[in-house]
């Protein structure tokens, strides 16, 4: 295994400081993949919260850029547990379970540091712990989720959220929209772009040479031939026909209430759901605590957990790190497969 100095660097943003994110990072100490994990956050906060989980973990500052091999640090990483922290200072002291509007900029500063590091080549991927959308908005900063924020920060016109878990890959045509706004958002142009991104990344990042994509209808029973809505006839079917003619293997539009039964899922490699709560409840039922949110179409690699900040568990040491570990694992698989280079796969906590 390579020394720390030789490994690709994975940045992990520790998320909302009052939530479980900082303490989940304890599970990353001495992570055994051939990568270097760097947690971004306030080093005193991380040291305090990780120390409650395992006092033996050494929390040390991360020194960016190339460095000579450090036998003492390399040994600590492999033997007793090292957690390196890239310092991003808190705006105000944080107490587990107690949200502070003043720390909203801190949360975004971590994301910005990770994005900038990935774009500059200092980091090979970023993994995001959960943030609290409401407290960021309460601070007067419009924020609908990681996915949208990262698209804006990387000047990406269109990204696609996909969750992986429970033996499924479920992508979303629309993400954090009110349900009433979904039909108008489903244009033929948007749906075609979404399918092209999904298909392209399944090929280039997941190694599927001819991915089969199951496409859900919008309406009950996929519109019942136009009797329960016409989006399938006027929007979805024309796009599927056009892309099938170009060689894509697209199945649908399918009724969402039977799409997720095992027999149907066995016919595809991924599902495209039309809106957030059409596809994600099924996947999260099958994989909660171990699912990973992947953002397709970004010029960087990003992964995250499939859960929220769990303020009621913050500071108790009872939070399950399984989803964070799964997110780091997936980011590492992509990075190692690309030999530490850039990628278009991104993974996160509930968007």
Residue pairs with C-beta under 8 A, 6 or more apart in sequence:
1 34
1 78
2 34
3 69
3 70
3 74
4 36
4 69
4 70
4 73
4 74
4 77
5 66
5 67
5 68
5 69
5 70
6 69
7 34
7 35
7 36
8 35
8 36
8 124
8 125
8 335
8 336
8 340
9 35
9 36
9 37
9 38
9 117
9 122
9 123
9 124
10 35
10 36
10 37
10 38
10 123
10 124
10 125
10 126
10 127
10 328
10 331
10 332
10 335
11 38
11 39
11 40
11 86
11 113
11 114
11 117
11 118
11 123
11 125
11 126
11 127
12 25
12 28
12 37
12 38
12 39
12 40
12 126
12 127
12 128
12 129
12 324
12 328
13 21
13 40
13 41
13 110
13 111
13 113
13 114
13 126
13 127
13 128
13 129
14 21
14 22
14 25
14 39
14 40
14 41
14 45
14 46
14 110
14 129
15 21
15 22
15 107
15 110
15 128
15 129
15 130
15 131
15 309
15 349
16 99
16 103
16 107
16 129
16 130
16 131
16 132
16 135
16 309
17 41
17 42
17 45
17 90
17 94
17 100
17 103
17 106
17 107
18 94
18 95
18 96
18 97
18 98
18 99
18 100
18 103
18 132
18 309
18 311
18 314
19 129
19 130
19 132
19 308
19 309
19 310
19 311
19 314
20 129
20 130
20 309
20 310
20 313
20 314
20 319
21 129
21 130
21 309
22 41
22 45
22 46
22 49
22 50
22 129
23 49
23 50
23 52
23 53
23 314
23 315
23 317
23 319
24 129
24 305
24 319
24 321
24 324
25 39
25 41
25 46
25 49
25 50
25 83
25 129
25 324
26 49
26 50
26 53
26 54
26 57
26 83
26 321
27 321
27 324
27 325
28 37
28 39
28 83
28 324
28 325
28 328
29 50
29 54
29 57
29 58
29 81
29 82
29 83
30 77
30 78
30 79
30 80
30 81
30 82
31 37
31 328
33 328
33 329
33 332
33 336
34 332
34 336
35 124
35 332
35 335
35 336
36 84
37 83
37 84
37 328
38 62
38 84
38 85
38 86
38 123
39 46
39 83
39 84
39 85
39 86
40 85
40 86
40 88
40 110
40 113
40 114
41 85
41 86
41 87
41 88
41 110
42 87
42 88
42 89
42 90
42 94
42 106
43 59
43 61
43 85
43 87
45 90
45 94
46 59
46 83
46 85
47 59
47 85
49 96
49 315
50 57
50 59
50 83
51 57
51 59
52 315
52 317
53 317
54 81
56 80
56 81
57 81
57 82
57 83
58 76
58 80
58 81
58 82
58 83
59 83
59 85
60 73
60 82
60 83
60 84
60 85
61 84
61 85
61 86
61 87
62 84
62 85
62 86
62 87
64 86
64 117
64 122
65 122
73 82
76 82
86 113
88 106
88 109
88 110
88 113
89 106
90 103
90 106
91 100
91 102
91 103
91 105
91 106
92 100
92 102
92 103
94 100
94 103
96 311
96 314
96 315
96 316
97 311
97 312
97 314
97 315
98 311
99 132
99 135
99 311
100 135
101 135
101 138
101 139
102 139
103 135
104 135
104 136
104 138
104 139
104 141
105 139
105 141
107 131
107 132
107 136
108 136
108 141
108 143
108 149
111 128
111 146
111 149
111 150
111 153
112 153
114 123
114 126
114 128
115 126
115 150
115 153
115 154
115 300
117 123
117 126
118 124
118 125
118 126
118 300
118 301
118 302
118 342
119 154
119 299
119 300
121 342
124 301
124 335
124 338
124 340
124 341
124 342
125 300
125 301
125 302
125 303
125 331
125 332
125 334
125 335
125 343
126 300
126 301
126 302
126 303
126 331
126 346
127 302
127 303
127 304
127 324
127 327
127 328
127 331
127 347
127 348
128 146
128 302
128 303
128 304
128 305
128 348
128 349
129 304
129 305
129 324
129 349
130 304
130 305
130 307
130 308
130 309
130 310
130 349
130 350
131 146
131 309
131 349
132 308
132 309
132 311
133 143
133 144
133 145
136 143
137 143
143 149
144 175
144 176
145 175
145 176
145 350
145 351
146 293
146 295
146 302
146 304
146 348
146 349
146 351
147 159
147 161
147 175
147 176
147 293
147 295
147 348
147 351
148 175
148 176
148 351
150 156
150 159
150 295
150 298
150 300
150 302
150 346
150 348
151 157
151 158
151 159
151 295
151 297
151 298
154 298
154 299
154 300
156 297
156 298
156 299
158 190
158 193
158 194
158 197
158 297
159 197
159 295
159 296
159 297
159 298
159 346
160 171
160 172
160 194
160 197
160 198
160 201
160 295
160 296
160 297
161 171
161 172
161 175
161 293
161 294
161 295
161 296
161 351
162 169
162 170
162 171
162 172
162 198
162 270
162 293
162 294
162 295
162 296
163 169
163 170
163 279
163 280
163 283
163 284
163 291
163 292
163 293
163 294
163 306
164 291
164 292
164 293
164 294
164 330
164 347
165 283
165 284
165 286
165 287
165 288
165 290
165 291
165 292
165 306
165 326
166 283
166 285
166 286
166 287
166 290
166 291
167 265
167 286
168 260
168 265
168 271
168 282
168 283
168 286
168 287
169 202
169 206
169 269
169 270
169 271
170 270
170 271
170 273
170 279
170 280
170 282
170 283
171 194
171 198
171 270
171 271
171 272
171 273
171 279
171 296
172 272
172 273
172 274
172 275
172 276
172 279
172 280
173 186
173 190
173 191
173 194
173 272
173 273
173 274
173 275
174 182
174 185
174 186
174 274
174 275
174 276
175 276
175 351
176 276
176 351
177 185
177 275
177 276
179 275
179 277
182 218
182 274
182 275
183 218
183 229
183 231
186 218
186 231
186 235
186 236
186 274
187 235
188 235
188 238
188 239
191 235
191 236
191 239
192 239
192 242
192 243
194 272
195 213
195 215
195 239
195 243
195 248
195 250
195 272
196 243
197 296
197 297
198 213
198 270
198 272
198 296
199 211
199 213
199 243
199 248
200 344
201 296
201 297
201 344
201 345
202 208
202 211
202 213
202 269
202 270
203 209
203 211
204 344
205 296
205 334
205 343
205 344
205 345
206 345
207 337
208 269
210 249
211 249
211 269
211 270
212 249
212 251
212 267
212 268
212 269
212 270
213 248
213 249
213 250
213 251
213 268
213 269
213 270
213 271
213 272
214 251
214 252
214 254
214 259
214 264
214 265
214 267
214 268
214 270
214 271
214 272
215 236
215 240
215 250
215 251
215 252
215 253
215 254
215 271
215 272
216 222
216 252
216 253
216 254
216 255
216 256
216 259
216 271
216 272
216 273
216 274
216 278
216 279
217 223
217 231
217 232
217 236
217 252
217 253
217 254
217 255
217 256
217 274
218 229
218 231
218 232
218 236
218 253
218 274
218 275
219 228
219 229
219 231
219 232
220 228
220 255
220 257
221 228
221 255
221 257
222 232
222 252
222 253
222 254
222 255
222 256
223 229
223 230
223 231
223 232
223 233
223 253
225 233
226 232
226 233
232 253
236 252
236 253
237 253
240 250
240 252
240 253
243 250
244 250
251 267
251 268
252 272
254 264
256 273
256 274
256 278
256 279
258 264
259 265
259 271
260 271
260 282
265 271
271 279
273 279
273 280
283 291
284 291
284 306
287 306
288 306
288 307
288 323
289 306
289 307
289 320
289 322
289 323
290 306
290 322
290 323
290 326
291 305
291 306
291 323
291 326
292 303
292 304
292 305
292 306
292 323
292 326
292 327
292 330
292 347
293 303
293 304
293 305
293 306
293 327
293 347
293 348
293 349
293 350
293 351
294 303
294 330
294 345
294 346
294 347
294 348
295 302
295 345
295 346
295 347
295 348
295 351
296 344
296 345
296 346
297 344
297 346
298 344
298 345
298 346
299 342
299 344
300 342
300 343
300 346
301 331
301 334
301 335
301 342
301 343
301 345
301 346
301 347
302 331
302 345
302 346
302 347
302 348
303 327
303 328
303 330
303 331
303 345
303 346
303 347
303 348
304 327
304 347
304 348
304 349
304 350
305 323
305 324
305 326
305 327
305 348
305 349
305 350
306 323
306 349
306 350
307 323
307 349
307 350
308 349
308 350
310 319
313 319
323 349
327 347
327 348
327 349
330 347
331 347
334 343
334 345
335 341
335 343
